[in-house]
Amino acid sequence: MDSLELKNTLISEISQIDDTAFLSALKTIVDSRKTTLENNHDLTELPEEDIVPNNFYSQSEILSEVEKWKLS
């Protein structure tokens, strides 16, 4: 079943539900997905903002720090 068929099946099934609590729970799931996608989008933009002012560590610097933590 592809995405379009699945969406249509879900729409058909949901349209027959009269249980407000169940529909509210579905809405919560959908709303949480939107929030997650928005938060992930914010996180993907963050690194670019850090790169411009050279606010990042090289791979070798990170490996060096990890070795220091291991010895601590």
PyMOL Python script that loads the backbone (N, CA, C, O; Angstrom):
from pymol import cmd

cmd.read_pdbstr("""\
ATOM      1  N   MET A   1       0.857  -1.172   0.000  1.00  0.00           N
ATOM      2  CA  MET A   1       0.000   0.000   0.000  1.00  0.00           C
ATOM      3  C   MET A   1       0.905   1.238   0.000  1.00  0.00           C
ATOM      4  O   MET A   1       1.777   1.374   0.859  1.00  0.00           O
ATOM      5  N   ASP A   2       0.694   2.133  -0.963  1.00  0.00           N
ATOM      6  CA  ASP A   2       1.512   3.344  -1.008  1.00  0.00           C
ATOM      7  C   ASP A   2       0.929   4.431  -0.101  1.00  0.00           C
ATOM      8  O   ASP A   2      -0.128   4.245   0.503  1.00  0.00           O
ATOM      9  N   SER A   3       1.613   5.539  -0.013  1.00  0.00           N
ATOM     10  CA  SER A   3       1.214   6.616   0.906  1.00  0.00           C
ATOM     11  C   SER A   3      -0.183   7.141   0.614  1.00  0.00           C
ATOM     12  O   SER A   3      -0.971   7.357   1.534  1.00  0.00           O
ATOM     13  N   LEU A   4      -0.490   7.346  -0.649  1.00  0.00           N
ATOM     14  CA  LEU A   4      -1.800   7.896  -1.014  1.00  0.00           C
ATOM     15  C   LEU A   4      -2.925   6.942  -0.622  1.00  0.00           C
ATOM     16  O   LEU A   4      -3.949   7.371  -0.091  1.00  0.00           O
ATOM     17  N   GLU A   5      -2.738   5.655  -0.881  1.00  0.00           N
ATOM     18  CA  GLU A   5      -3.757   4.670  -0.494  1.00  0.00           C
ATOM     19  C   GLU A   5      -3.923   4.626   1.028  1.00  0.00           C
ATOM     20  O   GLU A   5      -5.042   4.550   1.535  1.00  0.00           O
ATOM     21  N   LEU A   6      -2.819   4.674   1.735  1.00  0.00           N
ATOM     22  CA  LEU A   6      -2.860   4.641   3.192  1.00  0.00           C
ATOM     23  C   LEU A   6      -3.576   5.877   3.737  1.00  0.00           C
ATOM     24  O   LEU A   6      -4.402   5.768   4.642  1.00  0.00           O
ATOM     25  N   LYS A   7      -3.263   7.036   3.193  1.00  0.00           N
ATOM     26  CA  LYS A   7      -3.934   8.265   3.622  1.00  0.00           C
ATOM     27  C   LYS A   7      -5.437   8.171   3.386  1.00  0.00           C
ATOM     28  O   LYS A   7      -6.234   8.511   4.261  1.00  0.00           O
ATOM     29  N   ASN A   8      -5.814   7.712   2.212  1.00  0.00           N
ATOM     30  CA  ASN A   8      -7.238   7.593   1.898  1.00  0.00           C
ATOM     31  C   ASN A   8      -7.945   6.603   2.815  1.00  0.00           C
ATOM     32  O   ASN A   8      -9.077   6.843   3.237  1.00  0.00           O
ATOM     33  N   THR A   9      -7.287   5.501   3.122  1.00  0.00           N
ATOM     34  CA  THR A   9      -7.853   4.519   4.045  1.00  0.00           C
ATOM     35  C   THR A   9      -8.040   5.131   5.424  1.00  0.00           C
ATOM     36  O   THR A   9      -9.089   4.970   6.047  1.00  0.00           O
ATOM     37  N   LEU A  10      -7.016   5.833   5.898  1.00  0.00           N
ATOM     38  CA  LEU A  10      -7.098   6.465   7.216  1.00  0.00           C
ATOM     39  C   LEU A  10      -8.193   7.529   7.256  1.00  0.00           C
ATOM     40  O   LEU A  10      -8.951   7.601   8.224  1.00  0.00           O
ATOM     41  N   ILE A  11      -8.279   8.341   6.230  1.00  0.00           N
ATOM     42  CA  ILE A  11      -9.323   9.373   6.168  1.00  0.00           C
ATOM     43  C   ILE A  11     -10.699   8.733   6.220  1.00  0.00           C
ATOM     44  O   ILE A  11     -11.584   9.202   6.935  1.00  0.00           O
ATOM     45  N   SER A  12     -10.873   7.663   5.463  1.00  0.00           N
ATOM     46  CA  SER A  12     -12.156   6.964   5.445  1.00  0.00           C
ATOM     47  C   SER A  12     -12.501   6.393   6.823  1.00  0.00           C
ATOM     48  O   SER A  12     -13.629   6.526   7.298  1.00  0.00           O
ATOM     49  N   GLU A  13     -11.522   5.762   7.447  1.00  0.00           N
ATOM     50  CA  GLU A  13     -11.748   5.173   8.768  1.00  0.00           C
ATOM     51  C   GLU A  13     -12.012   6.246   9.820  1.00  0.00           C
ATOM     52  O   GLU A  13     -12.930   6.114  10.629  1.00  0.00           O
ATOM     53  N   ILE A  14     -11.210   7.304   9.808  1.00  0.00           N
ATOM     54  CA  ILE A  14     -11.349   8.363  10.799  1.00  0.00           C
ATOM     55  C   ILE A  14     -12.693   9.071  10.657  1.00  0.00           C
ATOM     56  O   ILE A  14     -13.300   9.464  11.653  1.00  0.00           O
ATOM     57  N   SER A  15     -13.152   9.231   9.429  1.00  0.00           N
ATOM     58  CA  SER A  15     -14.432   9.929   9.217  1.00  0.00           C
ATOM     59  C   SER A  15     -15.611   9.183   9.836  1.00  0.00           C
ATOM     60  O   SER A  15     -16.675   9.769  10.037  1.00  0.00           O
ATOM     61  N   GLN A  16     -15.435   7.905  10.137  1.00  0.00           N
ATOM     62  CA  GLN A  16     -16.514   7.106  10.729  1.00  0.00           C
ATOM     63  C   GLN A  16     -16.443   7.058  12.255  1.00  0.00           C
ATOM     64  O   GLN A  16     -17.324   6.482  12.893  1.00  0.00           O
ATOM     65  N   ILE A  17     -15.423   7.646  12.840  1.00  0.00           N
ATOM     66  CA  ILE A  17     -15.243   7.604  14.290  1.00  0.00           C
ATOM     67  C   ILE A  17     -15.981   8.764  14.940  1.00  0.00           C
ATOM     68  O   ILE A  17     -15.840   9.915  14.526  1.00  0.00           O
ATOM     69  N   ASP A  18     -16.774   8.449  15.967  1.00  0.00           N
ATOM     70  CA  ASP A  18     -17.511   9.479  16.706  1.00  0.00           C
ATOM     71  C   ASP A  18     -16.975   9.664  18.129  1.00  0.00           C
ATOM     72  O   ASP A  18     -17.466  10.519  18.866  1.00  0.00           O
ATOM     73  N   ASP A  19     -15.995   8.887  18.510  1.00  0.00           N
ATOM     74  CA  ASP A  19     -15.424   8.940  19.857  1.00  0.00           C
ATOM     75  C   ASP A  19     -14.498  10.155  19.979  1.00  0.00           C
ATOM     76  O   ASP A  19     -13.392  10.163  19.438  1.00  0.00           O
ATOM     77  N   THR A  20     -14.964  11.172  20.694  1.00  0.00           N
ATOM     78  CA  THR A  20     -14.212  12.413  20.828  1.00  0.00           C
ATOM     79  C   THR A  20     -12.855  12.204  21.479  1.00  0.00           C
ATOM     80  O   THR A  20     -11.872  12.816  21.063  1.00  0.00           O
ATOM     81  N   ALA A  21     -12.788  11.361  22.480  1.00  0.00           N
ATOM     82  CA  ALA A  21     -11.517  11.109  23.169  1.00  0.00           C
ATOM     83  C   ALA A  21     -10.508  10.467  22.218  1.00  0.00           C
ATOM     84  O   ALA A  21      -9.330  10.824  22.217  1.00  0.00           O
ATOM     85  N   PHE A  22     -10.974   9.528  21.418  1.00  0.00           N
ATOM     86  CA  PHE A  22     -10.091   8.865  20.459  1.00  0.00           C
ATOM     87  C   PHE A  22      -9.605   9.856  19.404  1.00  0.00           C
ATOM     88  O   PHE A  22      -8.422   9.873  19.064  1.00  0.00           O
ATOM     89  N   LEU A  23     -10.512  10.675  18.888  1.00  0.00           N
ATOM     90  CA  LEU A  23     -10.144  11.678  17.891  1.00  0.00           C
ATOM     91  C   LEU A  23      -9.167  12.701  18.478  1.00  0.00           C
ATOM     92  O   LEU A  23      -8.252  13.164  17.798  1.00  0.00           O
ATOM     93  N   SER A  24      -9.377  13.038  19.733  1.00  0.00           N
ATOM     94  CA  SER A  24      -8.473  13.967  20.410  1.00  0.00           C
ATOM     95  C   SER A  24      -7.072  13.354  20.533  1.00  0.00           C
ATOM     96  O   SER A  24      -6.066  14.043  20.364  1.00  0.00           O
ATOM     97  N   ALA A  25      -7.025  12.074  20.824  1.00  0.00           N
ATOM     98  CA  ALA A  25      -5.737  11.377  20.918  1.00  0.00           C
ATOM     99  C   ALA A  25      -5.033  11.363  19.559  1.00  0.00           C
ATOM    100  O   ALA A  25      -3.820  11.559  19.489  1.00  0.00           O
ATOM    101  N   LEU A  26      -5.780  11.134  18.488  1.00  0.00           N
ATOM    102  CA  LEU A  26      -5.200  11.177  17.147  1.00  0.00           C
ATOM    103  C   LEU A  26      -4.658  12.571  16.837  1.00  0.00           C
ATOM    104  O   LEU A  26      -3.584  12.714  16.251  1.00  0.00           O
ATOM    105  N   LYS A  27      -5.407  13.585  17.233  1.00  0.00           N
ATOM    106  CA  LYS A  27      -4.965  14.962  17.004  1.00  0.00           C
ATOM    107  C   LYS A  27      -3.674  15.240  17.763  1.00  0.00           C
ATOM    108  O   LYS A  27      -2.784  15.918  17.248  1.00  0.00           O
ATOM    109  N   THR A  28      -3.569  14.728  18.968  1.00  0.00           N
ATOM    110  CA  THR A  28      -2.351  14.899  19.749  1.00  0.00           C
ATOM    111  C   THR A  28      -1.152  14.279  19.029  1.00  0.00           C
ATOM    112  O   THR A  28      -0.068  14.860  19.004  1.00  0.00           O
ATOM    113  N   ILE A  29      -1.351  13.111  18.451  1.00  0.00           N
ATOM    114  CA  ILE A  29      -0.283  12.444  17.703  1.00  0.00           C
ATOM    115  C   ILE A  29       0.137  13.296  16.509  1.00  0.00           C
ATOM    116  O   ILE A  29       1.328  13.501  16.274  1.00  0.00           O
ATOM    117  N   VAL A  30      -0.842  13.788  15.761  1.00  0.00           N
ATOM    118  CA  VAL A  30      -0.548  14.604  14.578  1.00  0.00           C
ATOM    119  C   VAL A  30       0.152  15.902  14.993  1.00  0.00           C
ATOM    120  O   VAL A  30       1.121  16.319  14.358  1.00  0.00           O
ATOM    121  N   ASP A  31      -0.336  16.532  16.049  1.00  0.00           N
ATOM    122  CA  ASP A  31       0.269  17.775  16.517  1.00  0.00           C
ATOM    123  C   ASP A  31       1.705  17.556  16.987  1.00  0.00           C
ATOM    124  O   ASP A  31       2.569  18.401  16.752  1.00  0.00           O
ATOM    125  N   SER A  32       1.967  16.432  17.648  1.00  0.00           N
ATOM    126  CA  SER A  32       3.323  16.165  18.134  1.00  0.00           C
ATOM    127  C   SER A  32       4.269  15.952  16.963  1.00  0.00           C
ATOM    128  O   SER A  32       5.440  16.323  17.045  1.00  0.00           O
ATOM    129  N   ARG A  33       3.790  15.368  15.883  1.00  0.00           N
ATOM    130  CA  ARG A  33       4.624  15.187  14.685  1.00  0.00           C
ATOM    131  C   ARG A  33       4.992  16.536  14.094  1.00  0.00           C
ATOM    132  O   ARG A  33       6.135  16.745  13.688  1.00  0.00           O
ATOM    133  N   LYS A  34       4.031  17.458  14.042  1.00  0.00           N
ATOM    134  CA  LYS A  34       4.321  18.799  13.526  1.00  0.00           C
ATOM    135  C   LYS A  34       5.389  19.468  14.370  1.00  0.00           C
ATOM    136  O   LYS A  34       6.326  20.061  13.837  1.00  0.00           O
ATOM    137  N   THR A  35       5.253  19.376  15.679  1.00  0.00           N
ATOM    138  CA  THR A  35       6.210  19.992  16.597  1.00  0.00           C
ATOM    139  C   THR A  35       7.591  19.378  16.410  1.00  0.00           C
ATOM    140  O   THR A  35       8.593  20.092  16.387  1.00  0.00           O
ATOM    141  N   THR A  36       7.644  18.061  16.277  1.00  0.00           N
ATOM    142  CA  THR A  36       8.920  17.375  16.079  1.00  0.00           C
ATOM    143  C   THR A  36       9.583  17.822  14.785  1.00  0.00           C
ATOM    144  O   THR A  36      10.788  18.076  14.759  1.00  0.00           O
ATOM    145  N   LEU A  37       8.806  17.919  13.715  1.00  0.00           N
ATOM    146  CA  LEU A  37       9.362  18.357  12.435  1.00  0.00           C
ATOM    147  C   LEU A  37       9.874  19.788  12.513  1.00  0.00           C
ATOM    148  O   LEU A  37      10.932  20.100  11.966  1.00  0.00           O
ATOM    149  N   GLU A  38       9.132  20.658  13.190  1.00  0.00           N
ATOM    150  CA  GLU A  38       9.570  22.043  13.349  1.00  0.00           C
ATOM    151  C   GLU A  38      10.857  22.116  14.153  1.00  0.00           C
ATOM    152  O   GLU A  38      11.762  22.874  13.804  1.00  0.00           O
ATOM    153  N   ASN A  39      10.950  21.338  15.226  1.00  0.00           N
ATOM    154  CA  ASN A  39      12.157  21.328  16.059  1.00  0.00           C
ATOM    155  C   ASN A  39      13.350  20.782  15.285  1.00  0.00           C
ATOM    156  O   ASN A  39      14.457  21.306  15.408  1.00  0.00           O
ATOM    157  N   ASN A  40      13.140  19.745  14.496  1.00  0.00           N
ATOM    158  CA  ASN A  40      14.227  19.185  13.700  1.00  0.00           C
ATOM    159  C   ASN A  40      14.708  20.184  12.663  1.00  0.00           C
ATOM    160  O   ASN A  40      15.905  20.269  12.389  1.00  0.00           O
ATOM    161  N   HIS A  41      13.787  20.937  12.088  1.00  0.00           N
ATOM    162  CA  HIS A  41      14.172  21.955  11.113  1.00  0.00           C
ATOM    163  C   HIS A  41      15.060  23.004  11.779  1.00  0.00           C
ATOM    164  O   HIS A  41      16.055  23.438  11.198  1.00  0.00           O
ATOM    165  N   ASP A  42      14.701  23.407  12.991  1.00  0.00           N
ATOM    166  CA  ASP A  42      15.509  24.378  13.731  1.00  0.00           C
ATOM    167  C   ASP A  42      16.913  23.827  13.986  1.00  0.00           C
ATOM    168  O   ASP A  42      17.894  24.566  13.896  1.00  0.00           O
ATOM    169  N   LEU A  43      17.014  22.549  14.299  1.00  0.00           N
ATOM    170  CA  LEU A  43      18.312  21.944  14.589  1.00  0.00           C
ATOM    171  C   LEU A  43      19.202  21.861  13.356  1.00  0.00           C
ATOM    172  O   LEU A  43      20.423  21.968  13.467  1.00  0.00           O
ATOM    173  N   THR A  44      18.603  21.673  12.181  1.00  0.00           N
ATOM    174  CA  THR A  44      19.421  21.585  10.974  1.00  0.00           C
ATOM    175  C   THR A  44      19.963  22.944  10.564  1.00  0.00           C
ATOM    176  O   THR A  44      20.986  23.017   9.883  1.00  0.00           O
ATOM    177  N   GLU A  45      19.304  24.014  10.960  1.00  0.00           N
ATOM    178  CA  GLU A  45      19.803  25.342  10.632  1.00  0.00           C
ATOM    179  C   GLU A  45      20.885  25.791  11.608  1.00  0.00           C
ATOM    180  O   GLU A  45      21.724  26.620  11.254  1.00  0.00           O
ATOM    181  N   LEU A  46      20.880  25.276  12.790  1.00  0.00           N
ATOM    182  CA  LEU A  46      21.816  25.681  13.824  1.00  0.00           C
ATOM    183  C   LEU A  46      23.277  25.510  13.406  1.00  0.00           C
ATOM    184  O   LEU A  46      24.052  26.449  13.583  1.00  0.00           O
ATOM    185  N   PRO A  47      23.689  24.381  12.869  1.00  0.00           N
ATOM    186  CA  PRO A  47      25.098  24.222  12.517  1.00  0.00           C
ATOM    187  C   PRO A  47      25.601  25.269  11.525  1.00  0.00           C
ATOM    188  O   PRO A  47      26.732  25.738  11.651  1.00  0.00           O
ATOM    189  N   GLU A  48      24.791  25.639  10.550  1.00  0.00           N
ATOM    190  CA  GLU A  48      25.219  26.640   9.587  1.00  0.00           C
ATOM    191  C   GLU A  48      25.509  27.971  10.285  1.00  0.00           C
ATOM    192  O   GLU A  48      26.434  28.689   9.905  1.00  0.00           O
ATOM    193  N   GLU A  49      24.724  28.290  11.292  1.00  0.00           N
ATOM    194  CA  GLU A  49      24.940  29.528  12.035  1.00  0.00           C
ATOM    195  C   GLU A  49      26.255  29.463  12.807  1.00  0.00           C
ATOM    196  O   GLU A  49      26.908  30.487  13.007  1.00  0.00           O
ATOM    197  N   ASP A  50      26.639  28.284  13.235  1.00  0.00           N
ATOM    198  CA  ASP A  50      27.886  28.115  13.989  1.00  0.00           C
ATOM    199  C   ASP A  50      29.113  28.113  13.073  1.00  0.00           C
ATOM    200  O   ASP A  50      30.190  28.544  13.484  1.00  0.00           O
ATOM    201  N   ILE A  51      28.961  27.642  11.870  1.00  0.00           N
ATOM    202  CA  ILE A  51      30.099  27.528  10.956  1.00  0.00           C
ATOM    203  C   ILE A  51      30.605  28.905  10.531  1.00  0.00           C
ATOM    204  O   ILE A  51      31.814  29.117  10.430  1.00  0.00           O
ATOM    205  N   VAL A  52      29.708  29.820  10.286  1.00  0.00           N
ATOM    206  CA  VAL A  52      30.095  31.146   9.800  1.00  0.00           C
ATOM    207  C   VAL A  52      31.098  31.823  10.737  1.00  0.00           C
ATOM    208  O   VAL A  52      32.122  32.304  10.252  1.00  0.00           O
ATOM    209  N   PRO A  53      30.859  31.887  12.061  1.00  0.00           N
ATOM    210  CA  PRO A  53      31.851  32.533  12.927  1.00  0.00           C
ATOM    211  C   PRO A  53      32.953  31.572  13.403  1.00  0.00           C
ATOM    212  O   PRO A  53      33.638  31.851  14.388  1.00  0.00           O
ATOM    213  N   ASN A  54      33.121  30.444  12.703  1.00  0.00           N
ATOM    214  CA  ASN A  54      34.114  29.424  13.086  1.00  0.00           C
ATOM    215  C   ASN A  54      33.887  28.890  14.493  1.00  0.00           C
ATOM    216  O   ASN A  54      34.836  28.631  15.232  1.00  0.00           O
ATOM    217  N   ASN A  55      32.639  28.733  14.849  1.00  0.00           N
ATOM    218  CA  ASN A  55      32.278  28.226  16.169  1.00  0.00           C
ATOM    219  C   ASN A  55      32.041  26.716  16.084  1.00  0.00           C
ATOM    220  O   ASN A  55      30.921  26.239  16.261  1.00  0.00           O
ATOM    221  N   PHE A  56      33.110  25.982  15.813  1.00  0.00           N
ATOM    222  CA  PHE A  56      33.010  24.533  15.701  1.00  0.00           C
ATOM    223  C   PHE A  56      34.358  23.903  16.015  1.00  0.00           C
ATOM    224  O   PHE A  56      35.372  24.596  16.097  1.00  0.00           O
ATOM    225  N   TYR A  57      34.364  22.569  16.193  1.00  0.00           N
ATOM    226  CA  TYR A  57      35.584  21.826  16.476  1.00  0.00           C
ATOM    227  C   TYR A  57      35.914  20.933  15.286  1.00  0.00           C
ATOM    228  O   TYR A  57      35.015  20.417  14.624  1.00  0.00           O
ATOM    229  N   SER A  58      37.176  20.756  15.023  1.00  0.00           N
ATOM    230  CA  SER A  58      37.589  19.827  13.977  1.00  0.00           C
ATOM    231  C   SER A  58      37.460  18.397  14.504  1.00  0.00           C
ATOM    232  O   SER A  58      37.301  18.176  15.704  1.00  0.00           O
ATOM    233  N   GLN A  59      37.529  17.451  13.601  1.00  0.00           N
ATOM    234  CA  GLN A  59      37.456  16.038  13.988  1.00  0.00           C
ATOM    235  C   GLN A  59      38.594  15.679  14.933  1.00  0.00           C
ATOM    236  O   GLN A  59      38.386  14.972  15.920  1.00  0.00           O
ATOM    237  N   SER A  60      39.778  16.156  14.639  1.00  0.00           N
ATOM    238  CA  SER A  60      40.921  15.827  15.496  1.00  0.00           C
ATOM    239  C   SER A  60      40.774  16.439  16.891  1.00  0.00           C
ATOM    240  O   SER A  60      41.165  15.819  17.880  1.00  0.00           O
ATOM    241  N   GLU A  61      40.218  17.642  16.979  1.00  0.00           N
ATOM    242  CA  GLU A  61      39.985  18.263  18.287  1.00  0.00           C
ATOM    243  C   GLU A  61      38.971  17.450  19.101  1.00  0.00           C
ATOM    244  O   GLU A  61      39.125  17.277  20.310  1.00  0.00           O
ATOM    245  N   ILE A  62      37.955  16.967  18.429  1.00  0.00           N
ATOM    246  CA  ILE A  62      36.935  16.158  19.120  1.00  0.00           C
ATOM    247  C   ILE A  62      37.549  14.853  19.620  1.00  0.00           C
ATOM    248  O   ILE A  62      37.324  14.454  20.762  1.00  0.00           O
ATOM    249  N   LEU A  63      38.319  14.196  18.768  1.00  0.00           N
ATOM    250  CA  LEU A  63      38.960  12.938  19.174  1.00  0.00           C
ATOM    251  C   LEU A  63      39.908  13.159  20.345  1.00  0.00           C
ATOM    252  O   LEU A  63      39.994  12.325  21.246  1.00  0.00           O
ATOM    253  N   SER A  64      40.609  14.272  20.331  1.00  0.00           N
ATOM    254  CA  SER A  64      41.506  14.599  21.430  1.00  0.00           C
ATOM    255  C   SER A  64      40.728  14.774  22.738  1.00  0.00           C
ATOM    256  O   SER A  64      41.151  14.287  23.787  1.00  0.00           O
ATOM    257  N   GLU A  65      39.600  15.466  22.671  1.00  0.00           N
ATOM    258  CA  GLU A  65      38.752  15.659  23.852  1.00  0.00           C
ATOM    259  C   GLU A  65      38.205  14.333  24.370  1.00  0.00           C
ATOM    260  O   GLU A  65      38.143  14.113  25.579  1.00  0.00           O
ATOM    261  N   VAL A  66      37.814  13.464  23.468  1.00  0.00           N
ATOM    262  CA  VAL A  66      37.292  12.152  23.877  1.00  0.00           C
ATOM    263  C   VAL A  66      38.365  11.369  24.610  1.00  0.00           C
ATOM    264  O   VAL A  66      38.084  10.725  25.621  1.00  0.00           O
ATOM    265  N   GLU A  67      39.582  11.418  24.115  1.00  0.00           N
ATOM    266  CA  GLU A  67      40.680  10.723  24.782  1.00  0.00           C
ATOM    267  C   GLU A  67      40.918  11.285  26.183  1.00  0.00           C
ATOM    268  O   GLU A  67      41.186  10.535  27.122  1.00  0.00           O
ATOM    269  N   LYS A  68      40.820  12.599  26.315  1.00  0.00           N
ATOM    270  CA  LYS A  68      40.979  13.211  27.637  1.00  0.00           C
ATOM    271  C   LYS A  68      39.898  12.740  28.598  1.00  0.00           C
ATOM    272  O   LYS A  68      40.173  12.466  29.766  1.00  0.00           O
ATOM    273  N   TRP A  69      38.661  12.647  28.102  1.00  0.00           N
ATOM    274  CA  TRP A  69      37.535  12.182  28.945  1.00  0.00           C
ATOM    275  C   TRP A  69      37.749  10.745  29.368  1.00  0.00           C
ATOM    276  O   TRP A  69      37.432  10.375  30.499  1.00  0.00           O
ATOM    277  N   LYS A  70      38.284   9.932  28.472  1.00  0.00           N
ATOM    278  CA  LYS A  70      38.522   8.527  28.804  1.00  0.00           C
ATOM    279  C   LYS A  70      39.537   8.398  29.946  1.00  0.00           C
ATOM    280  O   LYS A  70      39.430   7.501  30.783  1.00  0.00           O
ATOM    281  N   LEU A  71      40.513   9.295  29.970  1.00  0.00           N
ATOM    282  CA  LEU A  71      41.556   9.233  30.990  1.00  0.00           C
ATOM    283  C   LEU A  71      41.102   9.825  32.328  1.00  0.00           C
ATOM    284  O   LEU A  71      41.726   9.586  33.362  1.00  0.00           O
ATOM    285  N   SER A  72      40.038  10.578  32.299  1.00  0.00           N
ATOM    286  CA  SER A  72      39.546  11.221  33.538  1.00  0.00           C
ATOM    287  C   SER A  72      38.859  10.249  34.454  1.00  0.00           C
ATOM    288  O   SER A  72      38.394  10.634  35.527  1.00  0.00           O
TER     289      SER A  72
END
""", "prot")
cmd.dss("prot")
cmd.show_as("cartoon", "prot")
cmd.util.cbc("prot")
cmd.orient("prot")
